[in-house]
């Protein structure tokens, strides 16, 4: 789709070897915000013991690693809101990810329970006398259809608390993004941040493998002068499930359309049957709702000024289209690596066939990167990694977040626009997105932690 622009990018990168990179390429605007979600107020009250609480809350979180993480933090917040005891969250088996991992396979259970013991009482299972209850029969089973997305605290107090008081248990099935971000009591909001940024630690096995991965990304490639080299982590949200679900056109013609429709028929049977997919795809692209392709991601990096020798860690699962789709990116940036390139089969074997555990390795590599770039800001991984870098980065961990709607018009001119104009317009768009912003109202505290609920502004 972009042969001409890619050729211009390659020529520009060849010339750039003799020039220095833009001065702000590896830096982030200074920020006065500091982490403080771990600090509790002086008048903080302890949670009630199970026998004195309103009852037990169980959740079965759906989605992959990042959706599950949001669900866990929201469940902790709701348990505190209702003065309930939380049963250690369980994870739903997805027909897309096919991962049977449970909480203890990904996170340190004891650390999680102990860290939050002053906020929420957490137990590993229901009391024996309650384990045989038919939760659906007694009205304690709530599905995704029973709880609207981003429900306000009032919903849980008015609709869920009575069930909890009557039956001593409520079970949320398919629990995900089911708690609003505003208006929320300060302590509940801070608790969500405390859970996300402090209480959730990957298992020691995952953390050790992640640390080894980061160490090897920093190590030198064959033939290079020994040094500790910085790296850019790139999250390409271009797996087949995302590509199919987006309903966008990525230039693969009729074979691509048929393959993606077949995938939707199997994995997303509830999706509407659109009569004019071509018209829909065009509309979605104009609105900036289509994820950027690997080719578009490569062009953005080149336009920003990252040199050809830049070390690029590619995060994510199997890229739709395979190696041929990645060729433009790997041609412009030959020092492109994945976790599969850097960890041996033996080192990866404990996590094989467990997509959430493999995603945790990508999470670690992305949070530790000298620069993190994404192609789709709507991705949960990109959102959570960005928030993590804002929270712990101290203004030293740059994030590149493209404005897809503004970039659409640039890519549409790929057959005529000159490289200099393309480069300057890309840089202007990205530069505007890198300003230090506080959390907008109703936006996620996991993605935008710069707010008084999660962080504190350093005193001058």
Buried (B, 14 or more C-beta within 10 A) or exposed (E): BBEEBBEBBBEBBEEBEEEEEEEBBBBBEEBEBBBBBEEBEEEEEEBBEBEEBBBBBBBBBBBBBBBBBBBBBBBBBBBBBBBBBBBBBBBBEBEBBEBEBBBEBBBBBEBBBEBBEEBBBBEEEBEEEBEEBEBEEEEBBBEBEBBEEBBBBEBBEEEBBEBBEEBBBBBBBBBBBBBBBBEBEEBBBBBBBBBBBBBBBBBEEBBEBBEBBBEBBBBEEEEEEEEEBEBBBBBBBBBBBBBBBBBBBBEBEEEBBEBBBEBBEEBBEEEEEEEEBEEBBBBBBEEBBBBBBBBBBBBBBBBBBBBBBBBBBBBBBEBBBEEEBBBBBBBBBEBBBBBEEBBEEEBBEEBEEBBBBBBBBBBBBBBBBBBBBBBBBEBBBBBBBBBBBBBBBBBEBBBBBBBBEBBBEBBEEBEEBEBEEBBEBBBEBBEEBBEEEBBEEEBBBBBBBBBBBBBEEEEE
